[in-house]
Amino acid sequence: MPVAITFENDTVIRSMTGFARVQESNDAGSITWELRSVNHRYLELGIKLPEDFRQHEPEIRKLAAKFLARGKVDLGLRYKLDQHQQANIALNPEIVTSLRDVEQQVLNIVHEGSKLSVADILGWPGVITDVERDLSVFDKLAISCLKVALKQLQQGREAEGRALDEMIRSRCAQISEIIAAVRQHRPEIVAALRAKWEANLDEKLQQWRETANESRLEQELVILAQKLDVEEELDRLDTHVAEVLNVLERDEAVGRRLDFLMQELNREANTLGSKSQDSLTTQHAVDLKVLIEQMREQVQNIE
């Protein structure tokens, strides 16, 4: 019996490719997260953080793992202080005083030369320094912003996953139709091939009459029947299609399981083709392999 195909499905299949960019602000400035995700066998996180945020990397990894199961994901954080914060610079008067003292000592020795300009002094290392900033005001914002970005990335992966889900279900429906068509035509094909082989065996038996016994025809027909019997392959194809549809209903990462099922489907399609003794079954086997390969390529994108 062909597998019944239904397209009603509330469970979400997720792709492993996606992008998200989220920016949020507070009184101190703004935080921006950019997330990019591509296919990968496992979950691999590439995290790029400003030095001031390095201490949050373990927390970021744990949070990302709650949203994502597979994929190579790059997470990049940038921050920008508001103008008031950026304007906080300080002058180091001790270095300025030392510069003037050294300058005077040099002039006392060489008795000539121009004095240092204000620009020269300001450009001297250490004369101007940034006031130490307290970036802890960004800590909560960075994490809350990351949660939003991860949700956005997940939604994008789910949107693409729905398209993959629909594609796989459609191919499964076509595979079931082909299996049904093979079953429908098998009796006719087997009967025709049996008649052909019986005719050939009758001719051979006439040649072997002196040495052949009456059971030889039955033995040859049993061998023929074994060669023509593809019911087991058709049953397994049905079983694998049903399992694919069952896996699509699971609320978990299913990409690896689907990839395994694609291999099993392909194996049965190959066996069906190798057992084929007629052009129609051979064409059906080729069509099956095309559909399975289309699914296999897309399954590589599923989390």
Secondary structure, DSSP 8 states (H G I E B T S, - for coil): ----------S---BS-EEEEEEEEETTEEEEEEEEEE--SSEEEEEE--GGGGGGHHHHHHHHHHH-SSEEEEEEEEEEE-HHHHT-EEE-HHHHHHHHHHHHHHHHHH-------HHHHHTSTTTEEE----GGGGHHHHHHHHHHHHHHHHHHHHHHHHHHHHHHHHHHHHHHHHHHHHHHHHHHHHHHHHHHHHHHHHHHHHHHTTT--THHHHHHHHHHHHHH--HHHHHHHHHHHHHHHHHHT-SS--HHHHHHHHHHHHHHHHHHHHH--SHHHHHHHHHHHHHHHHHHHHHTTB-
